[in-house]
């Protein structure tokens, strides 16, 4: 059964330094609050795993929490580059970042293998791509037809962290809308933390197909309203597109980035304080005197 | 943006590119759509000549009919207006890899004379000059979709003799072809200056059409290699007032919604 915990305690107890952490969410339901809490607690030497590292991983990489990134597409969706990620790869600032990169199909298959308890996944992929020379992918022949296919190793993170709309009082998790690869990440991980918008008596979408993850597959559930900001939680919040655009400006400049993190993450006690700080003032360059 | 005047209809070179790309989609086709220009062109097709086109985005939204263009690949708009939403492993395995996609619609940072696409790095991989976002879904879209339409703005920086990194293979470094692939690869490249297609024998990209007001020499000077030119080169039909009206309404609706 999942334990109900504060986000602070869940991150403190379940995410040790040096852990391999997968924080999944495909544009929708990105666990920003959990990432901010890792920055507050000064976690280090993490291997961060995610198909689409976006602004939250940019913030964690920019603060030097990560030793390595395992991914398939790293950008600011709809806006452009992740400047802290680029600074780490292009200039080793604030620390060098080891990369292990795949295609989306490869990453998705790796998660499925992890959730299935298999050592690797088979797929028709990577043919002719230079990725083959730079990542863990092998060629394998189908034992029945002889067709040459790609094999990629399973992903089994130490901890998966996701954000969901709801948990019921038993800790069963309800998610709807774009569900990405969250279920595979949780089932493939050794432990999972789920932050939710709301804890409810009965999940809004009732019926036999609507528990995304039963309580006993999750280690900790923390109630963190708007825990996906600036991404969105369908039914609870809309995407803060303006923030993603402003992030381009904030993250281009090392000092402005550091001041933003100091003001809005390290300088706030928890996610509720972050939200009131964000809503109290525009977070553009002017607001921070940049 | 230079305004081009033709048939009393004024339009931009980006609009010409989007309209040209949208015309390539056939009604009823199943199309795997990338974000940005491809998404704009695919939705223009759906709202004009191809109402039954099935649009699939890699966030798992299948048969989606967005009222406004998505800013990201996983906008709520795509999920709310989809026939079904599936997980990301499912969209790549059951729908793309299994061969259910007729057309992939993609962009890239670089393309070379054999249609190879780069979205990984500019410079060398270990010490890149520019670190780009990476592969995303592109390598398998190019290998598994029936064919691929590529859209990108025509600059010497984008049209390079040989890409720095083959993220998604077109016809190979030497133009060797498509052995080992299910799909036909990039069958057409649409830019803001014209249209290129691979030569059926050598697979080298060849200029087959220029947009109205664009000279062949303009295209050549924006291409980083000695571009092959078909004989004759045709001129693209300019956008019709209907096409422009639908496109501009869509763009205006989108702008309004995203500024809220």
HADDOCK unambig.tbl for C-alpha pairs under 7 A between the chains (distance, minus, plus):
assign (segid A and resid 26 and name CA) (segid B and resid 59 and name CA) 6.57 0.50 0.50
assign (segid A and resid 26 and name CA) (segid B and resid 74 and name CA) 6.32 0.50 0.50
assign (segid A and resid 27 and name CA) (segid B and resid 74 and name CA) 5.02 0.50 0.50
assign (segid A and resid 28 and name CA) (segid B and resid 74 and name CA) 6.20 0.50 0.50
assign (segid A and resid 72 and name CA) (segid B and resid 134 and name CA) 6.19 0.50 0.50
assign (segid A and resid 72 and name CA) (segid B and resid 135 and name CA) 5.98 0.50 0.50
assign (segid A and resid 72 and name CA) (segid B and resid 136 and name CA) 5.27 0.50 0.50
assign (segid A and resid 73 and name CA) (segid B and resid 133 and name CA) 5.22 0.50 0.50
assign (segid A and resid 73 and name CA) (segid B and resid 134 and name CA) 4.85 0.50 0.50
assign (segid A and resid 73 and name CA) (segid B and resid 135 and name CA) 5.96 0.50 0.50
assign (segid A and resid 73 and name CA) (segid B and resid 136 and name CA) 4.76 0.50 0.50
assign (segid A and resid 74 and name CA) (segid B and resid 133 and name CA) 4.50 0.50 0.50
assign (segid A and resid 74 and name CA) (segid B and resid 134 and name CA) 6.44 0.50 0.50
assign (segid A and resid 75 and name CA) (segid B and resid 133 and name CA) 5.13 0.50 0.50
assign (segid A and resid 77 and name CA) (segid B and resid 72 and name CA) 5.10 0.50 0.50
assign (segid A and resid 78 and name CA) (segid B and resid 71 and name CA) 4.91 0.50 0.50
assign (segid A and resid 78 and name CA) (segid B and resid 72 and name CA) 4.85 0.50 0.50
assign (segid A and resid 81 and name CA) (segid B and resid 133 and name CA) 6.81 0.50 0.50
assign (segid A and resid 86 and name CA) (segid B and resid 131 and name CA) 5.85 0.50 0.50
assign (segid A and resid 90 and name CA) (segid B and resid 127 and name CA) 6.63 0.50 0.50
assign (segid A and resid 90 and name CA) (segid B and resid 128 and name CA) 6.14 0.50 0.50
assign (segid A and resid 90 and name CA) (segid B and resid 129 and name CA) 6.78 0.50 0.50
assign (segid A and resid 90 and name CA) (segid B and resid 131 and name CA) 6.79 0.50 0.50
assign (segid A and resid 103 and name CA) (segid B and resid 135 and name CA) 5.27 0.50 0.50
assign (segid A and resid 103 and name CA) (segid B and resid 136 and name CA) 5.28 0.50 0.50
assign (segid A and resid 103 and name CA) (segid B and resid 137 and name CA) 5.96 0.50 0.50
assign (segid A and resid 103 and name CA) (segid B and resid 139 and name CA) 6.82 0.50 0.50
assign (segid A and resid 104 and name CA) (segid B and resid 136 and name CA) 4.95 0.50 0.50
assign (segid A and resid 104 and name CA) (segid B and resid 137 and name CA) 4.96 0.50 0.50
assign (segid A and resid 105 and name CA) (segid B and resid 92 and name CA) 5.63 0.50 0.50
assign (segid A and resid 105 and name CA) (segid B and resid 137 and name CA) 6.45 0.50 0.50
assign (segid A and resid 105 and name CA) (segid B and resid 140 and name CA) 6.98 0.50 0.50
assign (segid A and resid 108 and name CA) (segid B and resid 88 and name CA) 6.74 0.50 0.50
assign (segid A and resid 108 and name CA) (segid B and resid 89 and name CA) 4.89 0.50 0.50
assign (segid A and resid 109 and name CA) (segid B and resid 89 and name CA) 6.41 0.50 0.50
assign (segid A and resid 124 and name CA) (segid B and resid 97 and name CA) 6.83 0.50 0.50
assign (segid A and resid 125 and name CA) (segid B and resid 140 and name CA) 5.78 0.50 0.50
assign (segid A and resid 126 and name CA) (segid B and resid 139 and name CA) 6.41 0.50 0.50
assign (segid A and resid 128 and name CA) (segid B and resid 169 and name CA) 5.46 0.50 0.50
assign (segid A and resid 129 and name CA) (segid B and resid 166 and name CA) 5.40 0.50 0.50
assign (segid A and resid 129 and name CA) (segid B and resid 167 and name CA) 5.24 0.50 0.50
assign (segid A and resid 129 and name CA) (segid B and resid 168 and name CA) 5.53 0.50 0.50
assign (segid A and resid 129 and name CA) (segid B and resid 169 and name CA) 5.77 0.50 0.50
assign (segid A and resid 130 and name CA) (segid B and resid 165 and name CA) 6.31 0.50 0.50
assign (segid A and resid 130 and name CA) (segid B and resid 166 and name CA) 5.18 0.50 0.50
assign (segid A and resid 130 and name CA) (segid B and resid 167 and name CA) 6.03 0.50 0.50
assign (segid A and resid 131 and name CA) (segid B and resid 167 and name CA) 6.57 0.50 0.50
assign (segid A and resid 177 and name CA) (segid B and resid 79 and name CA) 5.97 0.50 0.50
assign (segid A and resid 178 and name CA) (segid B and resid 59 and name CA) 6.63 0.50 0.50
assign (segid A and resid 178 and name CA) (segid B and resid 60 and name CA) 6.88 0.50 0.50
assign (segid A and resid 178 and name CA) (segid B and resid 74 and name CA) 6.98 0.50 0.50
assign (segid A and resid 178 and name CA) (segid B and resid 79 and name CA) 6.39 0.50 0.50
assign (segid A and resid 178 and name CA) (segid B and resid 85 and name CA) 6.48 0.50 0.50
assign (segid A and resid 179 and name CA) (segid B and resid 87 and name CA) 5.70 0.50 0.50
assign (segid A and resid 180 and name CA) (segid B and resid 59 and name CA) 6.44 0.50 0.50
assign (segid A and resid 180 and name CA) (segid B and resid 87 and name CA) 5.01 0.50 0.50
assign (segid A and resid 180 and name CA) (segid B and resid 88 and name CA) 4.78 0.50 0.50
assign (segid A and resid 181 and name CA) (segid B and resid 87 and name CA) 6.19 0.50 0.50
assign (segid A and resid 181 and name CA) (segid B and resid 88 and name CA) 5.60 0.50 0.50
assign (segid A and resid 181 and name CA) (segid B and resid 89 and name CA) 6.60 0.50 0.50
assign (segid A and resid 234 and name CA) (segid B and resid 76 and name CA) 6.72 0.50 0.50
